[in-house]
């Protein structure tokens, strides 16, 4: 026990004396939380629209004014030539083109129907689907006004009345959805990257051989090396939760004690992964590259940015080995839904199994190379 405490004291002294390490541990994650929380959003609030009005009638101007009044659209230009608008789309000066053909108003009045064309830049497929949905919603609302006001018709009563409610995020605030997941990434980066580089550093400076010939047992050395990052990661999570509440008013309906209990196990998973990587590499550069490789896969498959359900079936099975996906589920369920342990028991025991597996592999591999 005294040996472990001695190593812990030595590690904490090294961390707090290192002027480069302190900003990486405490400042960079907080900056990432602030930046990503505002930028990692699925909302599209500034769609550049080019309106091609070839009818120039009160009806076409009324439709154009609806787009101009929408908070999601910025009308960048008007023209009567579709070729001009198409060039703007090719040159990325606009995202969408609304073409109102000649005879638009006449068709509404005489034939009770007319046509419109909406052209969307679909390089980004998910953004294109949202932009198209925005445009169709505005056109549908305009169409309803025509039926009621110009044709003097009323909507027949719906045989089925539908009322909708958004549970757990009634205002559809993307901060509420994204911030808990971003907190998981910050904890992961701190624990995985720093633990992976810590032991490799001993290899680079040549002290690992000296440590291995001392009476210090290897489990004492590993525990002493990794526990400081366990405490630092928990501190980062606590500080991030405080910041999330103060800055973004994230609801915290569940038990914070449950979050930290699961987080303690989750950090053991990431520390085990970092330790395993450190036994497979000989330099900090190799360690960072290999850690980055796994982190990119885990983050993109975690469900933070894209739903896991939309992935291929083989990817969903592979995702069962993804610890980030489990902890993001736990954070969102406990904070936003008020879930209890029975609700997250599957995620917890999966993390516990991964923690045992990775740390056993890491210790076995470390003993093999020592």
C-alpha positions in Angstrom: 0.0 0.0 0.0 2.8 2.4 0.9 4.4 1.6 -2.5 1.2 2.5 -4.4 0.9 5.8 -2.4 4.5 6.7 -3.1 3.9 6.2 -6.9 0.7 8.1 -6.7 2.4 11.0 -4.9 5.2 11.0 -7.5 2.7 11.0 -10.4 0.6 13.8 -9.0 3.7 15.9 -8.4 4.9 15.3 -12.0 1.5 16.2 -13.4 1.1 19.5 -11.5 4.7 20.5 -12.1 4.4 20.0 -15.8 3.4 23.4 -17.3 2.5 21.8 -20.6 0.3 19.0 -19.2 -1.9 21.2 -17.0 -3.5 23.2 -19.9 -4.0 19.9 -21.8 -5.8 18.3 -18.8 -7.9 21.2 -17.5 -8.2 23.9 -20.2 -8.4 22.1 -23.5 -11.4 19.9 -22.6 -13.4 22.9 -21.3 -12.7 24.8 -24.5 -13.8 21.8 -26.5 -17.0 21.6 -24.5 -17.8 25.2 -25.2 -16.9 25.1 -28.9 -18.5 21.7 -29.7 -21.7 22.5 -27.8 -22.4 25.4 -30.0 -21.1 24.0 -33.3 -22.0 20.2 -33.2 -25.6 20.7 -34.1 -28.1 19.1 -36.4 -30.0 22.3 -36.8 -29.7 24.4 -40.1 -30.6 28.0 -39.4 -29.1 29.8 -42.3 -30.1 28.3 -45.6 -29.0 30.6 -48.5 -31.9 30.8 -51.0 -31.9 32.1 -54.6 -35.4 32.9 -55.8 -36.2 32.8 -59.5 -39.5 34.6 -59.9 -40.6 34.2 -63.5 -44.2 35.1 -62.8 -43.8 38.5 -60.9 -47.3 38.4 -59.6 -48.8 39.1 -56.2 -49.0 35.4 -55.5 -45.3 34.8 -56.3 -44.2 37.8 -54.2 -46.4 36.5 -51.4 -44.7 33.1 -51.5 -41.2 34.8 -51.7 -42.1 36.9 -48.6 -42.8 33.7 -46.7 -39.3 32.4 -47.3 -37.8 35.8 -46.5 -39.7 35.8 -43.2 -38.6 32.4 -42.2 -35.8 32.2 -39.5 -34.2 29.4 -41.4 -33.7 31.2 -44.7 -31.6 34.0 -46.1 -32.6 35.2 -49.5 -29.3 35.9 -51.2 -30.6 37.1 -54.6 -33.5 37.4 -57.0 -33.6 36.7 -60.8 -35.8 35.8 -63.6 -33.1 33.5 -65.1 -32.7 30.0 -63.8 -29.3 29.8 -65.4 -28.0 32.6 -63.2 -29.3 30.8 -60.1 -27.8 27.5 -61.2 -24.4 29.2 -61.6 -24.8 30.5 -58.0 -25.5 27.0 -56.8 -22.5 25.6 -58.6 -20.3 28.2 -57.1 -21.6 27.5 -53.6 -23.2 31.0 -53.3 -26.6 29.5 -52.6 -27.9 26.3 -51.1 -31.3 26.2 -52.6 -33.2 27.6 -55.6 -36.9 28.3 -55.6 -38.2 28.6 -59.2 -41.6 30.1 -59.6 -42.6 29.5 -63.3 -44.6 31.9 -65.5 -48.4 31.6 -65.0 -48.0 30.6 -61.4 -50.8 32.8 -60.2 -53.0 32.2 -63.2 -52.8 28.5 -62.7 -53.9 28.8 -59.1 -56.9 31.0 -60.0 -58.1 29.3 -63.2 -56.9 25.7 -62.9 -56.8 25.4 -59.1 -53.3 24.1 -59.3 -49.8 25.2 -60.2 -46.2 24.0 -60.1 -43.0 25.0 -58.3 -39.5 23.7 -58.5 -37.1 23.6 -55.5 -33.5 22.7 -56.3 -31.3 21.7 -53.4 -27.5 21.2 -53.1 -27.4 17.6 -51.9 -23.6 17.1 -51.4 -24.4 16.9 -47.7 -27.3 14.4 -47.8 -28.6 15.0 -44.3 -28.5 18.8 -44.6 -30.3 18.5 -48.0 -33.1 16.5 -46.5 -33.6 19.1 -43.8 -33.5 22.0 -46.2 -36.0 20.2 -48.4 -38.3 19.6 -45.4 -38.1 23.4 -44.5 -39.0 24.4 -48.0 -41.9 21.9 -48.3 -43.2 23.0 -44.9 -43.3 26.7 -46.0 -45.0 25.8 -49.4 -47.5 23.6 -47.6 -48.4 26.4 -45.3 -48.7 28.8 -48.2 -50.9 26.2 -50.0 -53.2 26.0 -47.0 -53.6 29.8 -46.9 -54.6 29.7 -50.6 -57.3 27.1 -49.9 -58.7 29.1 -47.0 -58.4 32.7 -48.2 -58.5 32.7 -52.0 -60.8 29.8 -52.8 -63.0 30.4 -49.8 -62.8 26.8 -48.7 -62.3 25.4 -45.2 -60.4 22.4 -44.1 -62.8 19.5 -43.3 -62.5 18.2 -39.8 -60.0 15.5 -39.4 -61.5 12.1 -38.5 -58.5 11.4 -36.2 -57.2 14.2 -34.1 -53.5 14.0 -33.4 -51.7 15.8 -30.6 -47.9 15.4 -30.3 -45.6 15.9 -27.3 -41.8 15.7 -27.2 -40.8 13.9 -24.1 -37.5 14.5 -22.3 -36.7 17.4 -24.6 -39.9 19.3 -25.1 -38.3 22.4 -26.8 -36.2 20.2 -29.1 -33.1 22.0 -27.8 -30.0 20.5 -29.4 -27.9 21.5 -26.4 -30.0 19.1 -24.3 -29.2 16.3 -26.7 -25.5 17.0 -27.5 -23.9 18.2 -24.3 -24.2 15.0 -22.3 -22.5 13.1 -25.2 -19.8 15.7 -25.6 -19.0 15.4 -21.8 -18.4 11.7 -22.5 -15.9 12.5 -25.2 -14.0 14.9 -22.9 -13.7 12.2 -20.2 -12.6 9.7 -22.8 -9.9 11.8 -24.3 -8.4 12.7 -21.0 -8.3 9.1 -19.6 -7.4 7.2 -22.8 -4.8 9.5 -24.4 -3.0 10.4 -21.2 -2.9 6.9 -19.8 -1.7 5.5 -23.2 1.2 8.0 -23.3 2.2 7.9 -19.7 3.7 4.4 -19.6 5.1 4.8 -23.1 7.0 7.9 -21.9 8.8 5.6 -19.3 9.9 3.5 -22.3 11.2 6.5 -24.3 13.3 7.9 -21.5 14.6 4.5 -20.5 13.2 4.3 -17.0 10.9 1.3 -17.5 13.8 -1.1 -17.3 14.9 0.4 -14.0 11.4 0.2 -12.6 11.1 -3.4 -13.6 14.2 -4.5 -11.7 13.1 -2.7 -8.5 11.0 -4.5 -5.7 8.0 -2.6 -7.0 5.4 -5.1 -8.2 3.9 -4.5 -11.6 0.4 -4.2 -10.4 1.6 -1.5 -7.9 3.3 0.3 -10.8 0.2 0.1 -13.0 -2.3 1.1 -10.3 0.0 4.0 -9.3 0.3 5.2 -12.9 -3.4 5.0 -13.8 -5.2 6.1 -10.6 -4.2 9.8 -11.0 -5.9 9.9 -14.4 -9.0 8.2 -12.9 -9.4 11.0 -10.4 -8.6 13.7 -13.0 -11.2 12.3 -15.4 -13.9 12.2 -12.6 -12.9 15.8 -11.8 -13.3 16.8 -15.5 -16.8 15.1 -15.5 -17.8 17.0 -12.4 -16.6 20.3 -13.7 -18.2 19.7 -17.1 -21.6 18.9 -15.5 -21.4 22.1 -13.5 -20.6 24.1 -16.6 -23.3 22.3 -18.6 -25.9 23.3 -16.0 -24.8 26.9 -15.6 -24.1 27.6 -19.3 -26.7 25.4 -21.1 -29.2 24.6 -18.4 -29.0 20.9 -19.1 -31.7 19.1 -17.1 -30.4 16.7 -14.5 -33.4 14.6 -13.6 -31.6 11.5 -12.4 -29.1 10.7 -9.7 -25.7 12.3 -10.1 -24.3 9.6 -7.8 -25.4 7.0 -10.3 -23.7 8.9 -13.1 -20.4 9.0 -11.2 -20.7 5.4 -10.2 -21.0 4.3 -13.8 -18.4 6.8 -14.8 -15.9 5.2 -12.4 -16.3 1.9 -14.2 -16.3 3.6 -17.7 -13.0 5.3 -16.9 -11.5 1.9 -16.0 -12.4 0.8 -19.5 -10.7 3.8 -21.2 -7.7 3.5 -18.8 -7.4 -0.2 -19.7 -7.6 0.6 -23.4 -4.8 3.2 -22.9 -2.7 0.8 -20.9 -3.1 -1.9 -23.6 -2.1 0.5 -26.3 0.9 1.6 -24.3 2.1 -2.1 -24.1 1.8 -2.4 -27.9 3.8 0.7 -28.7 7.3 2.0 -28.0 6.9 5.7 -28.6 4.4 8.4 -27.7 3.9 9.1 -31.4 2.9 5.5 -32.0 0.7 5.6 -28.9 -1.2 8.7 -30.0 -1.7 7.4 -33.5 -3.1 4.1 -32.3 -5.3 5.8 -29.7 -6.6 8.2 -32.3 -7.4 5.3 -34.6 -9.6 3.6 -32.0 -11.2 6.9 -30.8 -12.3 8.0 -34.2 -14.1 4.6 -34.8 -15.7 4.6 -31.3 -16.8 8.2 -31.5 -18.3 8.0 -35.0 -20.1 4.8 -34.1 -21.2 5.9 -30.7 -24.6 7.4 -31.7 -23.5 10.9 -30.8 -23.8 12.3 -34.3 -25.8 9.6 -36.2 -28.3 7.1 -34.8 -27.0 3.7 -34.1 -30.3 2.2 -35.5 -29.5 3.6 -39.0 -26.2 1.7 -39.2 -25.9 -1.7 -41.0 -26.7 -4.7 -38.9 -23.1 -5.8 -38.8 -22.0 -2.4 -37.5 -24.7 -2.5 -34.8 -23.2 -5.9 -33.6 -19.7 -4.4 -33.8 -20.9 -1.5 -31.7 -21.5 -3.8 -28.8 -17.8 -3.5 -28.1 -17.9 0.3 -28.1 -17.7 1.7 -24.6 -18.5 5.2 -25.6 -21.9 4.2 -27.0 -22.8 2.6 -23.6 -21.8 5.6 -21.6 -23.5 8.1 -23.9 -26.7 6.1 -23.4 -26.2 6.2 -19.7 -25.6 10.0 -19.6 -28.6 10.8 -21.7 -30.9 8.3 -19.9 -30.0 9.4 -16.4 -29.8 13.2 -17.0 -32.7 13.6 -19.4 -35.1 10.7 -18.5 -34.3 10.3 -14.8 -33.5 6.6 -15.3 -32.5 4.4 -12.4 -30.0 1.6 -12.2 -32.4 -1.1 -13.4 -32.9 1.0 -16.6 -29.1 1.2 -17.4 -28.1 -2.2 -16.0 -27.4 -3.6 -19.4 -25.0 -0.7 -20.2 -23.4 -0.9 -16.8 -22.6 -4.6 -16.9 -21.4 -4.3 -20.5 -18.9 -1.6 -19.4 -17.9 -3.7 -16.4 -17.2 -6.7 -18.7 -15.1 -4.5 -21.0 -13.2 -3.0 -18.0 -12.2 -6.4 -16.8 -11.3 -7.7 -20.2 -9.2 -4.8 -21.3 -7.3 -4.4 -18.0 -6.6 -8.2 -17.9 -5.3 -8.1 -21.5 -3.2 -5.0 -20.7 -1.7 -6.5 -17.5 -1.0 -9.8 -19.3 0.6 -7.9 -22.3 2.7 -5.7 -19.9 4.1 -8.7 -18.0 4.9 -10.3 -21.4 7.1 -7.4 -22.6 8.7 -6.6 -19.3 
